């Protein structure tokens, strides 16, 4: 990536329809974007410091409050990290149900993002009707999350050692019907959105923009720390990434940038499909097309999971002894690879905690992908990556 303070007129865009508060600073020449800067605005909240000295049971509840969209993703990554530190493994039911909760969270996020993106990608004549159908689908997914996770948001059934409750045979039967209902509803929505006669003119511009993508993903549905090199992940200050910028710009942002093997990488739906499904759409539209494909794949995987659950088997590890240890939890959150690091002291309490979130990886791509595109689509570019500002805002060096 070339780091250049582009000359030309400066346009400051207060981004709407994204998860959190951010600003997109665009430098334009002759109505084309020469360079762009993604500046997060959320104040530092310090969840990593909040959990220090606390019991690991509190950590699960706390980190889910980092975000109201990818709540379960943080809960699962935290549970994985603590289990790794304590050398315990959930039983089959616990693992399957936790995966189901995570996939439902992915669906919640993808569908919510689709609702927010629909005004950009669908002709204005069809926007309202399309959004209502998407909301109906989201309501079905929220009901499924309530039945499996215990609540539509911040599901309380996520626990160290697995999950707290296994659905009965009756509930499993109801879940199967609900998932089939969701599949039918989504087929209708998907078929409509991908129709070129329905899509907005902006979609054509997104399809023409090709990117050089280096994907990073650990698993198509869950997460596996052994499929990536944890030691190759590093985080840097935004000012180190955009060295030529003035402090007036770099000093505004509250997010770090994540690197993998000293390189910028893309994480999320497209990265997962590229690594595990041989997906090859390198256009800017390919980011959203992959997200649409993932919705269908997630619903299909949910069907498979429900078939494997045995209500007569345990869903959580029995006795858990808290002790000293270090652990890493890697989970494929809706927006991409999420990593939680934990260190427990001799009493089993949290001595240290660190989180690396997907948006921290994707910030460079939200900036470089804008170059040479018309100014009128500037706000769509970061939005299509679905940045999550609360997740990416962590402790920074002052």
Buried (B, 14 or more C-beta within 10 A) or exposed (E): EEEEBBEBEEBEBEBEBBBBBBBBBBBBBEEEBBBBBBBBBBEEBEBBEBBBEBBBEBBBBBBBBBBEBBBBBBBBBBBBBBBBBBEBEBBBBBBBBBBBBBBBBBBBBBBBBBBBBBBBBBBEEBBEEBBEBBEEBBBBBBBBBBBBBBEBBBBBBBBBBBBBBBBEEEBBEBBBEBBEBBBEBBEEBBEBBEEEEBBBEBBEBBBEBEBEBBBBBBBBBBBEBEBBEEEEBEBEBBBEBBEEBEEEBBEBBBBBBBBBEEEBBBBBBBBBBBBBEEBEBBBBBBBBBBBBBBBEBBBEBBBEBBEEBEEEEBBBBEEBEBEBBEBBBBBBBBBBBBBBBBBBBEEBBBBBBBBBBBBBBBBBBBBBBBBEBEBEBBBBBBBBBBBBBBBBBBBBEE
